[in-house]
Amino acid sequence: MGGRLATMVALEHPDLLRSLTVLEPPLHDLLDDLPEAQAVRDDWRRGFEALRTKAQAGDAIGATRLFYELVNNQGPGALDVQPEPLRQMVLDNVRTVPLALSARPPAFSRAILNGVKAPTLVVGGAQSPPSLAWINDVIAQSIAGSRLVVIPKAAHLMSYQNPSAFNEALLSFLALE
């Protein structure tokens, strides 16, 4: 949810930022008026409802596992085959998943995003869920002068999955600022 929060700061307190970088923020409401994106948006929402159900039933670990699988576009058991440090980091944050799911996020629209004036880098993973790619495209089209970069051989955790490509994209963007 960091991308959503950072975008809110860019809109409400632009004086606090020199630039904005967002990594696949889950702003699915941006897809609501795009008929061609409805199928991928609905797939995402179904996946999110499944993990919300687990979280509400008190299964935070199960919800976290589903979240990992969903945002990384991988099947069941995907977290279990990750290196121990990554698995531990994800599981150390289990308590945050039900909290994040219980909050009602503010709505975003293309018109609202037009209000972002900071130089913006939008980053996505080539292997991320299609809905996140759609969202990245809408954000990049809505924020004047923004730059969209897709990290190869990576999904949502692109900074971990392909750190050299991610770092190159980020440092290149920051060098322009």
C-alpha positions as CSV (number, residue, x, y, z in Angstrom):
1,M,0.0,0.0,0.0
2,G,3.1,2.3,-0.1
3,G,2.3,3.5,-3.6
4,R,-1.1,4.6,-2.6
5,L,0.2,6.4,0.4
6,A,3.1,8.0,-1.5
7,T,0.6,9.2,-4.2
8,M,-1.6,10.7,-1.5
9,V,1.4,12.6,-0.1
10,A,2.3,13.9,-3.6
11,L,-1.3,15.2,-4.0
12,E,-1.8,16.6,-0.5
13,H,1.7,17.8,0.4
14,P,3.6,18.3,-2.8
15,D,6.1,20.5,-1.0
16,L,7.4,17.4,0.8
17,L,8.6,15.7,-2.4
18,R,11.1,16.3,-5.1
19,S,9.9,13.2,-7.0
20,L,7.5,10.3,-6.7
21,T,8.3,6.6,-7.5
22,V,5.5,4.1,-7.3
23,L,5.7,0.3,-7.7
24,E,2.5,-1.2,-8.9
25,P,0.1,0.6,-6.5
26,P,-3.1,-1.3,-6.1
27,L,-5.4,1.5,-7.4
28,H,-7.9,-0.8,-9.0
29,D,-10.6,1.8,-9.0
30,L,-8.7,3.4,-11.9
31,L,-9.9,0.4,-14.0
32,D,-13.6,0.8,-13.2
33,D,-14.4,2.8,-16.3
34,L,-12.2,0.9,-18.7
35,P,-14.3,-1.9,-20.3
36,E,-11.3,-3.6,-21.8
37,A,-9.8,-4.0,-18.3
38,Q,-12.8,-5.4,-16.5
39,A,-11.8,-9.1,-16.8
40,V,-8.4,-8.5,-15.2
41,R,-9.8,-6.2,-12.6
42,D,-12.5,-8.7,-11.7
43,D,-9.9,-11.5,-11.4
44,W,-7.9,-9.4,-9.0
45,R,-10.9,-8.6,-6.9
46,R,-11.9,-12.2,-6.7
47,G,-8.3,-13.1,-5.5
48,F,-8.4,-10.3,-3.0
49,E,-11.8,-11.4,-1.6
50,A,-10.4,-14.9,-1.0
51,L,-7.5,-13.5,1.1
52,R,-9.9,-11.0,2.8
53,T,-12.1,-14.0,3.8
54,K,-9.0,-15.8,5.3
55,A,-8.0,-12.7,7.2
56,Q,-11.4,-12.1,8.6
57,A,-11.5,-15.7,9.7
58,G,-8.3,-15.1,11.7
59,D,-6.0,-16.9,9.3
60,A,-3.5,-14.0,8.8
61,I,-0.8,-16.5,7.6
62,G,-3.1,-17.9,5.0
63,A,-4.1,-14.5,3.9
64,T,-0.5,-13.4,3.6
65,R,0.4,-16.5,1.6
66,L,-2.5,-15.7,-0.8
67,F,-1.4,-12.1,-1.0
68,Y,2.1,-13.1,-2.0
69,E,0.8,-15.5,-4.6
70,L,-1.6,-12.8,-6.0
71,V,0.8,-9.9,-6.3
72,N,3.6,-12.1,-7.7
73,N,1.3,-13.8,-10.1
74,Q,2.3,-17.3,-8.9
75,G,0.4,-20.3,-7.9
76,P,-0.2,-22.1,-4.5
77,G,2.9,-22.7,-2.5
78,A,4.9,-19.8,-4.1
79,L,6.0,-18.4,-0.8
80,D,7.3,-21.8,0.4
81,V,9.8,-22.0,-2.4
82,Q,11.3,-18.6,-1.8
83,P,14.7,-18.1,-0.1
84,E,14.5,-18.2,3.6
85,P,15.3,-14.5,4.2
86,L,12.4,-13.4,1.9
87,R,10.0,-15.9,3.3
88,Q,10.9,-14.7,6.8
89,M,10.5,-11.1,5.9
90,V,7.0,-11.8,4.4
91,L,5.9,-13.8,7.4
92,D,7.3,-11.2,9.8
93,N,4.7,-8.8,8.4
94,V,1.7,-11.2,8.7
95,R,0.0,-9.0,11.3
96,T,-0.2,-6.1,8.8
97,V,-2.3,-7.9,6.2
98,P,-5.5,-8.0,8.2
99,L,-5.0,-4.4,9.2
100,A,-4.4,-3.3,5.6
101,L,-7.5,-5.2,4.5
102,S,-9.7,-3.6,7.1
103,A,-9.0,0.0,6.0
104,R,-11.2,1.5,3.3
105,P,-8.7,3.2,0.9
106,P,-9.6,6.5,-0.6
107,A,-10.7,6.4,-4.2
108,F,-8.4,7.5,-7.1
109,S,-9.3,8.6,-10.6
110,R,-7.4,9.8,-13.6
111,A,-8.6,13.3,-12.8
112,I,-7.2,13.1,-9.3
113,L,-3.9,11.8,-10.6
114,N,-3.6,14.8,-12.9
115,G,-3.0,16.7,-9.7
116,V,0.4,15.1,-9.1
117,K,3.0,17.6,-10.2
118,A,6.2,15.8,-9.0
119,P,8.3,14.1,-11.5
120,T,7.0,10.5,-11.3
121,L,8.5,7.1,-12.0
122,V,6.0,4.2,-12.3
123,V,7.6,0.8,-12.1
124,G,6.1,-2.6,-12.8
125,G,7.3,-6.2,-13.1
126,A,7.1,-7.9,-16.4
127,Q,5.6,-11.0,-14.6
128,S,3.2,-9.1,-12.4
129,P,-0.6,-9.7,-12.6
130,P,-2.2,-8.0,-15.7
131,S,-4.3,-5.7,-13.6
132,L,-1.2,-4.1,-12.1
133,A,0.2,-3.5,-15.6
134,W,-3.1,-1.8,-16.6
135,I,-3.0,0.4,-13.5
136,N,0.6,1.4,-14.2
137,D,-0.4,2.4,-17.7
138,V,-3.3,4.5,-16.4
139,I,-1.0,6.2,-13.9
140,A,1.7,6.9,-16.4
141,Q,-0.9,8.4,-18.8
142,S,-2.6,10.4,-16.1
143,I,0.5,12.1,-14.5
144,A,2.0,14.5,-17.0
145,G,5.7,13.8,-17.8
146,S,5.8,10.5,-15.8
147,R,8.0,7.7,-16.9
148,L,7.0,4.0,-17.0
149,V,9.6,1.3,-16.6
150,V,8.9,-2.5,-16.7
151,I,11.5,-4.6,-14.9
152,P,12.2,-7.9,-16.8
153,K,12.2,-11.3,-15.0
154,A,10.3,-9.9,-12.0
155,A,6.9,-9.5,-10.5
156,H,5.7,-7.2,-7.7
157,L,8.8,-7.7,-5.6
158,M,10.9,-6.4,-8.5
159,S,13.5,-4.8,-6.3
160,Y,14.2,-8.2,-4.8
161,Q,13.6,-10.4,-7.8
162,N,15.7,-8.3,-10.3
163,P,17.7,-5.8,-8.1
164,S,20.2,-4.8,-10.8
165,A,17.5,-3.8,-13.3
166,F,15.4,-2.2,-10.6
167,N,18.3,-0.2,-9.3
168,E,19.4,0.9,-12.8
169,A,15.9,2.2,-13.5
170,L,15.6,4.0,-10.2
171,L,19.0,5.5,-10.3
172,S,18.6,6.6,-13.9
173,F,15.3,8.4,-13.0
174,L,16.8,10.0,-9.9
175,A,19.8,11.2,-11.9
176,L,17.4,13.2,-14.0
177,E,15.9,14.9,-11.0
